[in-house]
Amino acid sequence: MAPKSLIAVLAAAGLMLAPLPLAAAEKLKVIASFSIIGDMARRVGGERIDLRVLVGPNGDAHVYEPRPSDAMAMAAADVVLVNGLKLEGFLGRLIKASGAEAPVIELTRNASIIRDPEGGHYHHYEGRSVFHEAPFDPHAWQSLANAQVYVANIADAFCEADAAGCETYKSNAAAYREELAALDGDIRQAMAAIPEERRLAVVAHNAFRYFERDYGVRFLAPTGVSTDSEASAADVAGVLRDMREKRAVAVFTENIADSRLVARIAADAGLTLAGTLYSDALSGPDGPAPSYIDMMRHNLRTITRALAPD
């Protein structure tokens, strides 16, 4: 073989053996505990990640039961993204069953967290009440400022696992955080236009205290009043009394919660249900809240429409 031909062959072989870019090679394997975190991960990771979401649309991470396929995915993961603050009660069992060694990143790290004064709350789910024990309120994503912290933590985790893609992750995160900051401003402006005496509503469970803290709305929740599947007449009377004294003007159902209790309370208060809020999970792709930003905008529209003066 002529020297030039040999050089050409060796050069071609060198190209074949050179490291492939991540887009053409195996992607970063990412596990997200539930749909809201999954959407954030997708925005930051883009095409560089292979994403699996454990608790899908309209699912409740508080009561989720892992499947064998979840354990298999966990065992192969490079990064596991979770909320933390004891939201995902199933997580410890799943990690132990899978033998997973991937870093588990709690996205609430460095977020502004509310201490839960009662140490927990109830979820009414499929005819039963499930107590969620936690010293802190885990629903931190209901604050857009906290959501920006989640996104920064995701970018840091991806950079640690895939240094070659760090510039992409940081750029995606920066653009996403700008959108979140703009939405935060929109919510503040919209809520400021609602008279203070009308900023009170009832929701199915205490998932909106961060929204309440940041945006000046108050929510009553008929959770924790009973460990039974349905509250007693005395429990409902107590909730109704609080509604009358504090002049609640709207009652909302939630996509992850049993609506029967709040429907009963609304009827007894002479109110009609004012719509569905998305608290702990996104909707499916054809629903009104297929992404985190869509979810927050849907909730804003639903709340302001119900609370605005006639």
N, C-alpha and C positions, 0 to 999 in steps of 0.2 A: 504494500500500500504506500502511495506517495506520502511524503511528510505532511503536505498541506491537507490531504484527505484524512490522515490520522488525527491531525489537530482538530479538524472539523468534527470528527466522530467524538473525540474526547470532550470537546466543547458542548456538543449536544447532550452527552451523558451527564456532564456537569449541570446543565440546565434541568435535566430530569431529576437529579438528586437534590437540587436546591430546595430549601424549605418552601412549602406552598403557603400563600397567604391564607389567613383564617377563613375567608369566604369560600375558598376552594378545598380547604382541609376540614377536619372535624371542628364543629362549632363548640363554643363554650356551653356546657350542659348546666342549665339553670333550673332549679326548683323554686317556685313561688308558692307560699302556703295557701293563699286565696286570691280571688279574682282581681281585687283592687291592686294588690302588690304585683300581680302578674301583668297588669296593664302598664304600670310604671316601669317594670323591668323591660317590657317590650319597647317602650319609648326610648329608654336609655341604650339598650343592647342592639336594637335593630336586627340586621341580618347576621350579626356576628354571634348570636346566641341561639341555642336550641332550648326552648322554654317549655316546661310542664307546670301547669297550675293544678294543685291538689284539690282545692275546694272551688268548684267552678261557679258560673253565674247563678245567682239566686240561692247559693248555698251558704250555710251557717258554719263558720269555723269553730264556734263554741261547741257544737255537738257532732262534728264530723267523725265518722268512723273510717280509718284508712283501709285501703284494699291491698291485696298482695302486690298488685302492679305498682302501687305507690312505693312500697319497700324496694322493689327492683329498681325503680327510677332513682330513689334516694341513694342507693348503693353506687350508682354510676355517676352521680352528680359532681360537678366541679364547685358549684356555689349553691347554697340554700338560703333563700330570703324569707324571713318571717317578720311578723309584727313585734312579737315579744309581749311583755307585760301580762303573761299567762293567758293571752287570747287563744292560742292554739293548744288546747289541753291535750290533744292527741300526739303532739310532736315528740315528746320524750319516748313514748312507746314505739313510735315509728322509727326513730333513730336507732333505738336499741334493736328492734327487729331486723332492720336493714343492714346494720353494721356500718352505716355511712361514716365516712371520714372527711367529707367536704366541710369547709367552714360554714357555720350557721350564723348568719348576719341578722341581728335584731335591728330593724330599721327605725325603731323609736329611740335609738341611742342619740343623745344630744337634742332631742325634741323637747318642747315645753309640755310637761305631763301634769295632768290633774290627779291629785290624790283622791281615791274613792273613800268618802267619809264613812261608808257603811261596809267597806271591805268586799263588796261584790254586788251582783244584781241578778235578776232572773231573766231567762229567755223562755217564752212560751212557744213551744215547738211541737207540732204534730200531736196535740192533745195532752202534752205534759209540760211541766215547768222544770227548767234546768237552771240550777244556781251556778253562776260564774263567779268563783272566788278570786278576788284580786285586790291588792292594796292600792292599785292605781287604775284609773280608767284607761282601758286599752284603745279606745276608739279615736286615737290621736289624728288619724287621717281626715277627720271632719274639720280640721283646721288647715287652711291652705298654707299657712306658714310652716306648719309641721310637715305637710306634704313635700315642701321644698327640701326639708331635712331628709326625708325618706329618699328622695331622688339623689341627693348628694351622697348618701350612704351607699346607694346602689352603684353609682359610678365608681366610688372608691373600691367597693368589693370586686367589681368587674376588672378594674385596673390591676388590682392585686393578683387576680387569677389569670389575666391575659394582658400583659404589659404591652404587647404589640398593638392592641386595639385601644389603648388608653386615650389617645387623642380623640378617637371617634366617640368613646363613651363620654368623655368630658364635654365635647361639643354638643352631643345630643342632650346631655343633662342641662347644660347652660340654656339651650333654646327652650327646653321643656319648662325649666324653672321660670323663665320669662313669661311663658303662657300662664303658669300658676300664679305669679305675682299680679298679672293683669286681671285674672279672674278674682283674686282676693279683693282687688280694688272695686271691681264690678259688684261683688256681693256687699261690701261695706256701703257703697253708694245706694244700692237698692234697698237695703234694710234701713238706712237712715231716713228714707222717704216714708217708712211706715210709722204712724203715730205710736208713741211708746205704750199707750194704754191698750193697743191692739197686738202687741208683740208677745202673745202668750198662746201656746197651743198644747195639745196632748199628743203624745206618740206612744208606740207600743212598748218600747224599752229605752233605758237610759243610754242611748247611743249618740246623742247630739249635744252633750255638755260642752264639747270643744267648739261647736258651732255657736252655742249659746254664749260662751265666754268671749269669743272673738267678734261676734256680730250683733250682740245685743238683743237676741231673742230668748225667751224663756220657754222651757218645755216641762210639762208634767208628764210622768210616766207611771202607768199602773203596774209596775213590776216590783217584785219583792213584797207585795201585799199578801201573797198566799203561795204555799208550796203545792197546792192542788192544781189540777188542769184548768179549773175555772175558779175565779174569785167568789167568795161568799157574798151574800147580800150586804152584809156589814162592810166588807172591803170596798165594794162598788159604791156604797153610800159615802164612804170616806173620800174616795176619789172625786165623786160628784160634788161633795162639799168644798173640796179644795178648788175645783173648777169654778164654782159659783163665787167663792170668796175672792179668788184671784182673777176672775173674769176671763177665763179661757174662751177664745173665739173660734177655734178650729180643732178638729181631731183628724189625725192622719194614721193610716195603716203603714206597715213596712213590708218590703218585699220578702224579708226572711222570717217574719214573725206571724204567728197565728193571729188573724184579724178579728176573731170572734169577740175577744174581750173588749177591744177598743170600739168595735161596732156596737156592742151592748151599751157601753158608756156613752157613746155619741147619741144613741137613740134615747137613753134616759135623760140626757141633758138637752134634748130637743134640737140637736145638731145633726147635720148630714156629714158623712165622711168627706173630707176635703181633698182626697187624693192619696197616692202612695209615695212614700219617701224611700229612697235607697240608702240603707244605713251601712250594713256590713258586707255587701256584695253588689257587684254590677248586675245589670240585666243581661239577657242573651243578646246576640248581635242585632236582632230585629227589634229589640226593646228600646225604651227611651234613654237608657243609661249604659251603653255598651263600653264606654271608657270612663276613667275617673273624672275627666273634665266634663264629659256629658252628664255623668251622675250629679256632680255638684251644680251644674247649670239647671238640670231638671229639678233638683230639690229646691233651688232658688226660685224658679218659676212657680213651682207648686206652693211653696210657703208664701211668697209675696202675693200671689193671686188670692189665697185664702185669707190673709191678714189685712189686705188693703181695704180701706173704707169703701162702703158701697157707693 
